[in-house]
Amino acid sequence: MLIYLDNNATTRTDPSVVQAMLPFFTEQFGNASSTHAFGSEVAVAVRQARRSLRILLGNAYDHEIVFTSGGTEGNNAAILSALATQEDRDEIVTTSVEHSAVLALTEQLATTGVKTHIIPVDSRGRLDIEAFRCALGPRTAIASVMWANNETGTIFPVELLAELTREAGALFHTDAVQAIGKVCVNLKDSAIDMLSLSGHKLHGPKGIGALYLRKGTEFRPLICGGSQERGRRGGTENIPGIVGLGKAAELAAERLEPERDRIAALRDRLEQGILKNGECVVLGDTSNRLANTANIAFDHLEGEAIAHHLDRTGIAVSLGSACSSGSMQPSHVLRAMQLPRWRMHGAIRFSLSRETSFAEVDEVVCAVSDIVARMRAISRVTVRE
């Protein structure tokens, strides 16, 4: 039996989402911008999807939702627009543990003279709030901080950070790709100006996402073209994707509260079972994190080897470090947390979903325990020799 515990990378598209999408490939295939019946019935479906997403996000108006191709586009659009529209403001405030969709962009912008303030985190991945406050100033165009970290699950106090940013006269954006569908969101009562999300992280399809853009926020499109999305994102709409995202949002809104405690119980069962092996530790802020995420570091072992053995048994997990050019390099998130190298290299991320079962968790615990025991036995023999 295959067991999938890499849901922070992507989720299985819910079958009901697929069913909702199918007619828009073959029967309701019109262009939403067309004025005839084929187009108008599709436009109704787009409006419904926008409304479903607004309910999930808790924002005030349907038109505050701009459909995109995913989180990366949303992040880029938000940051670049803020720099283009904030007069005499050319600085960015972000964190050392952001997704590459933010960090790669800020690195590129640095070559053009844009200054970026990188806020550090502590050993549990918690943001230095005072450093964030001090980094804000009269030249800050935007602060961009993820809602929840994709590797550790640590949740950041984005509502507070948004208030601090507003006081500095700048815009606040959050990459909420990992948070939407996992935490309750009420944008109407927050100071968040922009928020990015991606459909495939909440059992929707790939290639579709959305950017929340608070009413009244000045915005310059990243993709120019026709008048789609009120002129904020050119190009013929991805109707099947939009419908799928809308259905995924509807399901997430219905299932978030009842499923969150169950998933947290699964995560805790997984951690408790694995920690019995000793010489391993849970990374991140265990008192304030996503219910579905467990990043466990196995001291003095190679996470790559553990993940490989798990994969051979039919269990999919991901590394807490990225492999590039044939050599293991600890991820920027774990480096930012300043963990010792013998711990960073042994990090494994287990990310669950509402489809994960207790039987699967128990099977993973047994498999991990067996693999780690064998690896430690080999390691002890090697040391003695």
C-alpha positions as CSV (number, residue, x, y, z in Angstrom):
1,M,0.0,0.0,0.0
2,L,1.3,3.5,-0.9
3,I,1.3,6.1,1.8
4,Y,1.5,9.8,0.9
5,L,2.9,12.1,3.6
6,D,4.2,14.9,1.4
7,N,1.1,17.1,1.4
8,N,2.9,20.3,1.9
9,A,4.4,19.7,-1.5
10,T,1.1,19.0,-3.2
11,T,-2.2,17.4,-2.3
12,R,-4.3,14.9,-4.2
13,T,-7.1,16.6,-6.1
14,D,-10.3,15.8,-4.4
15,P,-12.6,13.6,-6.6
16,S,-15.5,16.0,-6.2
17,V,-13.2,18.8,-7.4
18,V,-12.4,16.8,-10.5
19,Q,-16.1,16.2,-11.1
20,A,-16.9,19.9,-10.8
21,M,-14.1,20.7,-13.4
22,L,-14.9,18.1,-16.1
23,P,-17.9,19.9,-17.7
24,F,-15.8,23.0,-18.3
25,F,-13.4,21.0,-20.6
26,T,-16.1,19.6,-22.9
27,E,-19.6,21.0,-22.4
28,Q,-19.3,24.5,-20.9
29,F,-16.2,25.4,-22.8
30,G,-17.0,29.0,-23.5
31,N,-14.9,32.1,-22.9
32,A,-16.1,33.9,-19.8
33,S,-15.5,37.3,-21.6
34,S,-17.8,36.3,-24.5
35,T,-21.3,37.9,-24.5
36,H,-23.2,34.9,-25.9
37,A,-24.8,32.0,-23.9
38,F,-21.6,29.9,-24.0
39,G,-19.7,32.7,-22.3
40,S,-22.3,33.9,-19.9
41,E,-22.9,30.5,-18.3
42,V,-19.2,30.2,-17.7
43,A,-19.0,33.7,-16.2
44,V,-21.6,32.6,-13.7
45,A,-19.3,29.6,-12.7
46,V,-16.4,32.0,-12.2
47,R,-18.5,34.3,-10.0
48,Q,-19.5,31.3,-7.9
49,A,-15.9,30.2,-7.5
50,R,-14.8,33.7,-6.5
51,R,-17.6,33.8,-3.9
52,S,-16.6,30.4,-2.5
53,L,-13.0,31.7,-2.1
54,R,-14.2,34.9,-0.4
55,I,-16.1,32.9,2.1
56,L,-13.0,30.8,2.9
57,L,-10.8,33.9,3.3
58,G,-13.3,36.0,5.1
59,N,-12.8,39.1,3.0
60,A,-15.5,41.7,2.3
61,Y,-15.9,41.7,-1.5
62,D,-15.8,39.2,-4.3
63,H,-13.8,41.5,-6.5
64,E,-10.9,41.5,-4.0
65,I,-10.0,38.1,-5.4
66,V,-7.7,38.0,-8.5
67,F,-7.2,34.6,-10.0
68,T,-3.6,33.7,-10.8
69,S,-1.6,30.6,-11.9
70,G,-0.5,29.9,-8.3
71,G,1.4,31.1,-5.3
72,T,4.6,32.1,-7.1
73,E,2.8,34.4,-9.5
74,G,0.8,35.9,-6.6
75,N,4.0,36.6,-4.5
76,N,5.7,38.2,-7.5
77,A,2.7,40.3,-8.4
78,A,2.3,41.6,-4.9
79,I,5.9,42.6,-4.3
80,L,6.5,44.1,-7.7
81,S,3.3,46.1,-7.6
82,A,4.1,47.5,-4.2
83,L,7.5,48.7,-5.4
84,A,5.9,50.2,-8.5
85,T,3.1,52.1,-6.8
86,Q,4.6,53.2,-3.5
87,E,6.2,56.6,-4.3
88,D,9.7,57.1,-2.7
89,R,9.5,53.7,-1.1
90,D,12.1,51.1,-2.4
91,E,12.7,48.7,0.4
92,I,11.3,45.3,1.3
93,V,11.1,43.6,4.6
94,T,10.8,39.8,4.6
95,T,12.2,36.8,6.6
96,S,15.0,34.4,6.3
97,V,12.7,31.4,6.0
98,E,10.4,32.5,3.1
99,H,9.7,30.3,0.2
100,S,12.0,30.7,-2.8
101,A,9.1,32.4,-4.6
102,V,9.8,35.4,-2.4
103,L,13.5,35.1,-1.7
104,A,14.6,34.5,-5.3
105,L,12.7,37.6,-6.3
106,T,14.2,39.8,-3.6
107,E,17.7,38.6,-4.5
108,Q,17.1,39.5,-8.1
109,L,15.7,42.9,-7.1
110,A,18.8,43.6,-5.0
111,T,20.8,43.7,-8.2
112,T,18.7,46.7,-9.3
113,G,19.2,48.6,-6.1
114,V,16.2,47.5,-4.1
115,K,17.1,47.0,-0.4
116,T,15.8,44.0,1.4
117,H,15.7,43.6,5.2
118,I,15.9,39.9,6.1
119,I,14.4,39.3,9.5
120,P,15.9,36.3,11.4
121,V,14.2,33.5,13.3
122,D,15.3,31.7,16.5
123,S,16.1,27.9,16.9
124,R,12.4,27.1,16.9
125,G,11.7,29.1,13.7
126,R,9.9,32.0,15.5
127,L,10.3,35.4,14.0
128,D,12.2,38.2,15.8
129,I,9.3,40.6,16.1
130,E,11.4,43.5,17.5
131,A,13.8,43.2,14.5
132,F,10.8,43.3,12.2
133,R,9.5,46.4,13.9
134,C,12.9,48.1,13.6
135,A,13.3,47.2,10.0
136,L,10.1,49.1,9.0
137,G,10.7,52.7,8.0
138,P,9.8,55.6,5.7
139,R,11.3,53.8,2.7
140,T,9.5,50.5,3.2
141,A,7.3,49.7,0.3
142,I,6.1,46.2,1.4
143,A,6.6,43.7,4.1
144,S,6.1,40.1,2.9
145,V,5.9,37.4,5.5
146,M,4.6,33.8,5.1
147,W,1.6,32.8,7.2
148,A,3.0,29.4,8.0
149,N,6.4,27.8,7.1
150,N,6.3,25.0,4.6
151,E,9.1,23.0,6.2
152,T,8.4,23.3,10.0
153,G,4.7,24.4,10.0
154,T,5.6,27.2,12.3
155,I,2.8,29.9,12.2
156,F,3.8,33.6,12.2
157,P,1.7,36.3,13.8
158,V,0.8,37.9,10.5
159,E,-2.1,39.9,11.8
160,L,0.2,41.7,14.3
161,L,2.9,42.1,11.6
162,A,0.3,43.6,9.3
163,E,-0.7,46.2,11.9
164,L,2.9,47.2,12.5
165,T,3.4,47.5,8.7
166,R,0.3,49.7,8.3
167,E,1.6,52.0,11.1
168,A,4.8,52.5,9.0
169,G,2.7,53.5,6.0
170,A,3.7,50.4,4.0
171,L,1.8,47.5,2.4
172,F,1.7,44.0,4.0
173,H,1.6,40.8,2.0
174,T,1.5,37.2,3.2
175,D,2.3,34.1,1.3
176,A,-0.5,31.9,2.8
177,V,0.0,29.0,0.5
178,Q,0.5,26.6,3.4
179,A,-2.1,28.1,5.7
180,I,-5.2,28.4,3.6
181,G,-7.5,25.4,4.3
182,K,-5.5,24.7,7.5
183,V,-6.1,27.7,9.7
184,C,-9.1,30.0,10.1
185,V,-8.7,33.3,8.1
186,N,-10.7,36.5,8.5
187,L,-9.2,39.1,6.2
188,K,-12.0,41.6,6.7
189,D,-10.9,42.2,10.2
190,S,-7.2,42.3,9.5
191,A,-4.7,44.8,8.2
192,I,-3.4,42.4,5.5
193,D,-3.4,44.1,2.1
194,M,-2.4,41.2,-0.1
195,L,-2.4,37.4,0.3
196,S,-1.3,34.6,-2.1
197,L,-2.6,31.1,-2.2
198,S,-2.4,28.0,-4.5
199,G,-5.1,25.5,-5.4
200,H,-3.0,22.4,-5.3
201,K,-2.2,22.8,-1.6
202,L,-5.8,22.4,-0.6
203,H,-6.9,19.5,-2.7
204,G,-7.5,21.6,-5.8
205,P,-5.9,21.5,-9.2
206,K,-2.4,22.7,-10.1
207,G,-1.8,25.8,-12.2
208,I,-4.4,27.9,-10.4
209,G,-4.2,30.2,-7.4
210,A,-5.4,33.6,-6.3
211,L,-4.2,36.9,-5.0
212,Y,-6.3,38.7,-2.4
213,L,-6.1,42.4,-3.0
214,R,-7.8,44.6,-0.4
215,K,-10.3,47.1,-1.9
216,G,-8.6,50.4,-2.5
217,T,-5.0,49.0,-2.7
218,E,-3.2,50.5,-5.7
219,F,-2.1,47.6,-7.9
220,R,0.0,47.3,-11.1
221,P,-0.6,44.1,-13.0
222,L,2.2,41.6,-13.4
223,I,0.6,40.3,-16.6
224,C,-0.8,42.9,-19.0
225,G,-3.3,42.1,-21.7
226,G,-7.0,42.1,-21.9
227,S,-9.5,43.3,-19.3
228,Q,-9.9,40.0,-17.5
229,E,-9.9,40.2,-13.7
230,R,-10.9,43.9,-13.8
231,G,-7.7,44.6,-15.8
232,R,-5.5,43.2,-13.0
233,R,-4.4,40.0,-14.7
234,G,-4.5,39.7,-18.5
235,G,-5.2,36.5,-20.3
236,T,-8.1,34.2,-21.0
237,E,-9.2,32.7,-17.6
238,N,-8.4,29.1,-16.7
239,I,-12.0,28.2,-16.3
240,P,-11.6,24.5,-15.3
241,G,-8.9,25.5,-12.8
242,I,-11.0,28.4,-11.4
243,V,-14.0,26.2,-10.9
244,G,-11.8,23.5,-9.3
245,L,-10.3,26.1,-6.9
246,G,-13.8,27.3,-6.0
247,K,-14.9,23.8,-5.2
248,A,-11.7,23.1,-3.2
249,A,-12.3,26.3,-1.2
250,E,-15.9,25.3,-0.6
251,L,-14.8,21.9,0.8
252,A,-12.0,23.4,2.8
253,A,-14.4,25.8,4.5
254,E,-16.8,22.9,5.4
255,R,-14.1,20.6,6.7
256,L,-11.4,22.9,8.3
257,E,-12.8,22.9,11.8
258,P,-13.9,19.2,12.1
259,E,-10.8,17.9,10.4
260,R,-8.1,20.1,12.1
261,D,-8.2,18.4,15.5
262,R,-8.3,14.9,13.9
263,I,-5.2,15.7,11.8
264,A,-3.4,17.2,14.8
265,A,-4.1,14.0,16.7
266,L,-2.6,12.0,13.8
267,R,0.5,14.2,13.7
268,D,0.9,13.8,17.5
269,R,0.6,10.0,17.2
270,L,3.2,10.0,14.5
271,E,5.6,12.1,16.5
272,Q,5.2,10.2,19.7
273,G,5.7,6.9,18.0
274,I,8.9,8.0,16.2
275,L,10.3,9.9,19.2
276,K,10.3,6.6,21.2
277,N,13.3,5.6,19.1
278,G,15.4,8.3,20.8
279,E,18.1,10.6,19.4
280,C,15.5,12.5,17.4
281,V,13.7,15.8,17.9
282,V,10.7,17.7,16.5
283,L,11.8,20.9,14.8
284,G,9.8,24.2,14.8
285,D,7.5,25.9,17.2
286,T,5.6,22.9,18.6
287,S,3.2,25.2,20.5
288,N,2.1,27.2,17.4
289,R,2.2,25.3,14.1
290,L,0.1,23.7,11.4
291,A,-1.9,20.7,12.5
292,N,-0.6,18.6,9.6
293,T,3.2,19.2,9.7
294,A,5.9,17.3,11.6
295,N,9.5,18.0,10.9
296,I,11.6,15.4,12.7
297,A,15.4,15.5,12.8
298,F,17.3,12.2,13.4
299,D,20.6,13.1,15.0
300,H,23.8,12.0,13.2
301,L,21.8,10.3,10.4
302,E,21.3,11.3,6.8
303,G,17.7,12.3,6.0
304,E,18.3,11.5,2.4
305,A,18.9,7.9,3.2
306,I,15.9,7.6,5.5
307,A,13.6,9.1,2.8
308,H,15.1,6.8,0.2
309,H,14.4,3.7,2.4
310,L,10.9,4.9,3.1
311,D,10.2,5.5,-0.6
312,R,11.3,1.9,-1.3
313,T,8.6,0.7,1.1
314,G,6.0,2.9,-0.5
315,I,6.0,5.8,1.9
316,A,6.4,9.4,0.4
317,V,8.0,12.0,2.6
318,S,10.3,14.9,1.9
319,L,13.7,16.1,3.2
320,G,14.3,19.0,5.5
321,S,17.3,19.7,3.3
322,A,17.6,20.0,-0.5
323,C,19.9,18.0,-2.7
324,S,21.8,19.9,-5.3
325,S,24.7,19.0,-7.6
326,G,25.1,15.6,-5.9
327,S,25.9,17.1,-2.5
328,M,23.5,17.5,0.5
329,Q,23.1,21.1,1.5
330,P,20.9,21.9,4.5
331,S,17.8,23.9,3.6
332,H,17.9,27.7,4.1
333,V,15.1,27.3,6.7
334,L,17.1,25.0,8.9
335,R,20.2,27.1,8.4
336,A,18.3,30.2,9.5
337,M,17.3,28.3,12.6
338,Q,21.0,27.8,13.3
339,L,20.7,24.1,14.0
340,P,23.8,22.0,14.4
341,R,24.8,20.3,11.1
342,W,24.5,16.8,12.5
343,R,20.8,17.6,13.2
344,M,20.1,19.6,10.0
345,H,21.2,16.7,7.7
346,G,18.8,14.3,9.4
347,A,15.6,16.3,9.0
348,I,12.5,14.7,7.5
349,R,9.2,16.5,6.9
350,F,6.0,14.5,7.3
351,S,3.0,16.4,6.1
352,L,-0.5,14.9,6.5
353,S,-3.9,15.7,5.0
354,R,-7.5,15.1,5.7
355,E,-7.1,11.8,3.7
356,T,-4.4,10.4,6.1
357,S,-5.6,7.6,8.3
358,F,-4.5,6.3,11.8
359,A,-3.6,2.9,10.2
360,E,-1.3,4.7,7.8
361,V,0.4,6.7,10.6
362,D,1.0,3.5,12.6
363,E,2.5,1.8,9.5
364,V,4.8,4.8,9.0
365,V,5.9,4.7,12.7
366,C,6.8,1.0,12.3
367,A,8.7,1.6,9.1
368,V,10.7,4.6,10.4
369,S,11.6,2.8,13.6
370,D,12.9,-0.2,11.6
371,I,14.9,1.9,9.2
372,V,16.4,4.1,11.9
373,A,17.3,1.1,14.0
374,R,19.1,-0.6,11.1
375,M,20.9,2.6,10.1
376,R,22.1,3.3,13.7
377,A,23.3,-0.3,14.0
378,I,25.4,0.0,10.9
379,S,26.7,3.4,12.1
380,R,27.8,1.8,15.4
381,V,29.5,-1.0,13.6
382,T,31.3,1.5,11.4
383,V,32.4,3.6,14.4
384,R,33.8,0.5,16.2
385,E,35.8,-0.5,13.1
